[in-house]
Amino acid sequence: MRIKALGIAMVMCVGGVSLSACTSVDQPKAEAPPPSRYANASPLDLRLSTWPYPYPTKEFKTSIQGQPASMIYMDVPAVGKQKGVVVLFHGKNFSSDYWAPTIKGLAAAGYRVIAPDQIGFGKSSKPDVAYHFDDLAQNTQALLKSLGVSKTSVIANSMGGMVGIRFARLYPKTVQKLILENPLGLEDYSKDIPPQTNDNLLKLEMAQTETSYRRFLQSYFPVWQPSFEQFVEVYVRIQKGPDYPAYAKTSVLTYQMIAEKPVVGDLPQLKMPVLLVIGQKDRTVFGRRFAPPEAVKSLGNFPELGRKAAQVIPNAKLVPLDNVGHIPHIEVPDIFVQTVVDFLNSKS
């Protein structure tokens, strides 16, 4: 927290998830918020029904903890002769649509690409359950089985990295190669981030504003591009609709999954070839708002986390990307796709 005299402006910053956005409160005189860029845009419902995806979507009917659920996914065929299959795991504050440039590049390189919205995210169902990476992995495996896919490589970003790591541990015979792109979970957040109640997290989520959410997303990127506004837009339009309380509650439940289910202990057990693609400007700290100041200093150092992960994973290769943040596949899409395709095509 930083307290500034003359107006006592308090700035509270939290990184890693939308709950951890930076919010600014001026006391006693608050500045009027800037006008919304999406004042005339129609609201979005809980399943983002009218939000366009880059490729046609399909539905896989499944269940989670006894509740019926629908998993929405894109299944894009390879261009020309198929070399293999790749499954994409998205981050917490995104849906599978943010993989558009990766899907295009991989398909052009001869790979069939399956990009699901995990249960609780995007266009998929958002049931009121205690989320667990094991359940998300199990549903992804069931989806692949329904599609007749027995072998696949995996690309996983941010929170998706935690899902991907658990998926690879649970189904090692399915995963041929694993690409971890600035994954969360390379450190155990439960050691430094105090537990939070659902009620407190929900209050913080419901207090989110367009300005604070944009500021939060900007922390992911060293250079903010106008095209990144689409990620702000989708959030604001959900917030404008009647389903936002349910959406916010799901965000709380998936926050708890990340906070309470560390995967760093799984890293030494990954036997398949693993590629770590790490943007060197990334300093994302999950739950930063709740961590003691001294703890924050040692968290979120992705250059160091990448090096340590490469040392403990038996068959790992590290590719650091200079001047890149938390989501390389959006920031430097061509470099990312070429790096991944070279790894997928290699004999190792």
Secondary structure, DSSP 8 states (H G I E B T S, - for coil): -EEETTTTEEEE--BSSGGG--EEEESSS-------TTTTS----TT-TTS--SS-EEEEEEEETTEEEEEEEEEE--SSS--EEEEEE--TT--GGGGHHHHHHHHHTTEEEEEE--TTSTTS---SS---HHHHHHHHHHHHHHTT---EEEEEEEHHHHHHHHHHHH-TTTEEEEEEEEETTSS-GGGTS----HHHHHHHHHT--HHHHHHHHHTT-SS--GGGHHHHHHHHHHHTSTTHHHHHHHHHHHHHHHHH---GGGGGG--S-EEEEEETT----BTGGGS-HHHHHHS--HHHHHHHHHHHSTTEEEEEETT--S-HHHHSHHHHHHHHHHHHHS--
